[in-house]
Amino acid sequence: TLPRGGIRTRLIDGGNGTFGALNGRDVDNTAVLMEFNTWNNWLKAAMLGAEQVIFIEPDSTSFTQAEQKFLQVPNSVERFWIDQASGRRLQAQLKEKGSISVELKARMEWEKNPAKNILGWIPGTDPVLRDKIVVINAYYDAMSVVPALAPGAEMACGIVGLLELASYFQRYPPGHTVLFLASSGHHLGSRGISDFLNRHSRKEKHFKALMSDPIDIPLFIALDLSSQTDEIGVWNGSEHFFYKRFFTPFGKSFVQFGKSIARRIGLDQKTAMIDGINPKGGVNWDMYMPGENLKVDGEWVLKAGTPALNLVTVNDARFRVDTPLDTPAFVNYKNLTGQIRLLAGVLDLGLNWDQFLPSYKLEPDDRMRALKGAVRTFPRRSITPNKPRPGAIAVLRTVSNGYPRTGSPKSVRGVRMIYYDLADEQGEFYIPGLIDFANRNNPRVNLQTFYLDPETGEITYAPNRKTTNRAYSDTFNANWWTIERTLILFPCVATDFYDTVDPRYLNTLHQISVYGEGNTAPQEYGYAIGSGEDEPVGGGFT
């Protein structure tokens, strides 16, 4: 974000952002106009002193490009998106003049707003089956690397399918009772589904006692649809052998139902419904997901102890998700219509079948955790850090061997896997739905908090890494159901640093030492370092 009155600066053309494109240009204290499809080359401009980077809308792009435009650590270089026509006009002026004076105005403030989960019931018609509740879920939010431009057309396919299924079963009520759930916050670490589970379906005794409206859910079905193929896979969200006995019949019956329905609606019987629970021919589920796997809501549900299936569009890379180009113009409505018609038929057969739910009862462990935190500062003339810091931003990520370098990815096709929260007026925050490390023997997490100046957006408070502050360490074991942690912030000035690559081993650094006058560590200092080879960047706080 920029100061409220905006700024005046000099704009130059950075081309594709390589050092060659920037050679001979005075980059220091400028805004750089750059092509979007340039991976993380914007860091080169930042390294040379650029203060803002403006990306030109491309003809086409992908989530892999989008993920290179934001970091896992704070950075003061503001990044913006400009439409293609305006970007090309600026390029033409820069080609003629070399640089031009521009005024930039933009605000993107951290906010914490309520979001709703929407529930709708259709009572079962069978006197026996109506007591068994099947939840059918889809998320209705979208994500984009440009938060103000998140059309989310492909991301909306699932909620379109849910609404059509609700309309269908309203006309033709099934034997089982169905709870339709439209969940929010999917792309923010599945906050919506975590809230639903905390209210209605937890198995661990601590969280179970806190439920406000318990619901006995023998099966949860999550939809995650897209439109570039007409093929659906059924998957249980885990490759663990413990779940096979319960979920195998679902895979076989869904494929059987799918073949009978596909023939009637003109879909390929062999590929319309794929059994991802029991894949054949040496294939595993990951092979149905080009590029990388998805983060589906059913994964959170299963980790919280409730049996869950996922009905997912397969063999679709979903390239445009998490970008401003995920627009309705690129949606294949024919493919989406075929998938929804197939699901209506398959679920109609299943929900009216008295053997749809196996007699074998699966009782998985509830392994979902939560973090409750407090942000404190030292009051003036006090040795006790008991002053709340409202509005501080909490950032949680999983780590390996004590370092954030090899933890979870920062994003999986738009689903942010770095957990954020904003401290309330008491300086407290709460992060639910932590599952990525649920099966690790010694799970570790890294928690950092920062306070930003509301006017300038600059970091003015950061966590203290001084050795004597270890009682409030930011890296710790996540081995309790609700982890409680307090972090102490100190007033600071933030400084970016780049090229954090060890020249001996050609890998990124995972820790640094800070020295002040007298070659000793200052009383208060902090730092944050990027994760992985794509983020050779960090920030120091002194």
BELBEL-V154308 format. One line per field, one symbol per residue. phi: phi as a letter, one per 30 degrees, with the letter a starting at -180 (. if undefined). psi: psi as a letter, one per 30 degrees, with the letter a starting at -180 (. if undefined). Layout:
phi=???
psi=???
This chain:
phi=.ceedibcaccbcchciddddcdicddeibccdbdddbhcddddddddjdcbbccdeddaabddddddcbccbdadddbbcbddddddddedddddciabdbccbabbcdbbcdbccccbcbddcddcdddcccccbadbcbbadcedbbdhdddddddddddddddddddbeddddccdbccciddcihdddddedddbaccdeddddcddadbdcdaccccbcbbdbcccccbciacddeceeddeddeddddddddddeddcicdddcdbcdddbdciidceeddcejadcccddddddddjcebcbcbdchbdheddibdcdcedcdcdddddddddddedddddddccdcdcdddccbdddcdcbbcbbcbbdddhbccdbcdcdidccbbbdbbhibddbddddabhjddcccbacdddcicbbbcidbecdcddbdbbcbbbbccdddciddcbbddceedcddcedbadccbdcdcbccccbdbccbdbbhdcdddchbddcabccbcdiibdddbaaabbdciddbdbabcbb
psi=lllefalklkkljgbggleeffkfkjfkhlkkkkkeigbgfffeeeeggkfkkjkkklelalfeeefffllflkkfjkklkkleeeeeeeeeeeeefellklkkkkkikkljkklkkkkkkjklfkfefffkkkkkkklgllkkfjefiieheeffeeeeeeeeeeeefeeiklelkkjkjjllgegihheeeeeeefefikekeeeeffkfikkjjfkkjkkilagflhkkkkkggkgkfefeeefeeeeeeeeeeeeeeeefggljfffejkjfeiklhgklefffjkdllljlefeeeefggkkklkjkklhjfheflglfgilfffkjfeeeeeeeeeeeeeeeeefgkfgeklfkkkilkjgkllkklkkllklkhkgkigjlikgkkkjklllkhfkgehbllfkjhfjkgkkllkkafggllkjlhjffgfgkeikklkkkkkkkkfefgkkfklkkgkefgffhkfklkiglejkkkkkkllklkkkkllhhkjfefhlklfllkkkakghlkleklllkklklffiillkkj.
